[in-house]
C-alpha cells in the first residue's frame, strides 16, 4: 500500500493504517476485520518553509523534515520513549526555542550521511516504524501559486497566509525528480490513497513532482481519494468534495481516482462555529457529481470530534481496506 500526502491529514491516516501492519514478530493488536497490509509506504510532501522545518531548511540547506517526522512518529510504537522524544519541542528562550527534537535528529543524520532520504530511513529504523517513508522529491524546491488576481506568491507559508484564491500551483524549479523507489512503490501497490490534507500544499504539491501524476494515472492498483472533512479559508473555501477532485485533476492532467471516501455524518454546531471563525466550513458531499466523474463514492461517518475535527483513522482504514482491489500485475 502507498499513501500520499502531508501535514496532519496523512499522519492521522497512518495512525490507523499501522494497526493493520503486523509487528516484526507477526503480532497484530486489532481483530482481523479486513486485509492486512504487508508493506506500507508513505510518500510525503517536502515544501514546508515555516517553523522549525523552515529554520533548518534555511540554516542547513536541507529539505524540511517536519511532515516526514510527523508521519514517522505516527507509524512508530506510541509507547516508546524515543517516539515521545521525537515529538518534543523545545520551549526555552535560547537558540533551540521552537525547534522539534525529531527535526534536529533528522538534520544531524542528514549532515552525517549527506543524504536526506537515507537520514529519514535511518531515523525510521530507530523508531521501529511499521512502514517506509519517502520524500516526494529530494530536490530543494519552492512552492509558488498563481492567484486569482494574476499575482504569483512564493513559499508555502506566504501561500497559506494569502487571502486570495489559488488558480494554479507550481514548483520552482518545475518537475523535480522523485526518488525511484516512489514510482516503483506506486507501480507495485495493490492500494494507493491520496489525502486527506490541505488541498494544494499537502496534496497537489506531490502531484507536481515529475512522474508521480503519470505513475498514478498508469497504476493498476486501486486508487482512493480521502476527502477533507472541512474546507480551508486560504486553499479550498466553498469547494465541494467533487470540486476538490476537479482541482486535483487539473494539476495532475489526468484522472487518478477509482474511489472517493467522503464523510456524510453531521458535524456539531459548536465545532462548525469554531471553524467558521477561521473561515472554514464543512465540505459538502456532492456524491452524485463525484459518481458522474466515474469515481465510486464511499460515504459514512468518518469524523472524530474533539477540540478539533479529525478523520477517525480506524474507520477510514476499515473503509479503504474493504474496497475491491485490482491486481497491480503486469500490463
Secondary structure, DSSP 8 states (H G I E B T S, - for coil): -EEEE-HHHHHHHHHHHGGGS--TTS--SS---S---S--EEEE-----SHHHHHHHHHH-----HHHHHHHHHTS-TTSHHHHHHH-B--SSSTTTT-BHHHHHHHHHHHHHS-HHHHHHHHHHHTT-SSEEEES-SS--EEEEEETTS-EEESHHHHHH--S-EEEEEEESSS-B--HHHHHHHHH-SEEEE-SS-IIIIIIHHHTSBTHHHHHHH--SEEEEE--SB--TTTTTT--HHHHHHHHHHHHTS---SEEEEE-S---HHHHHHHHTTT--B----HHHHHHTT-EEEEE--EEESSSEEE-HHHHHHHHHTS--------
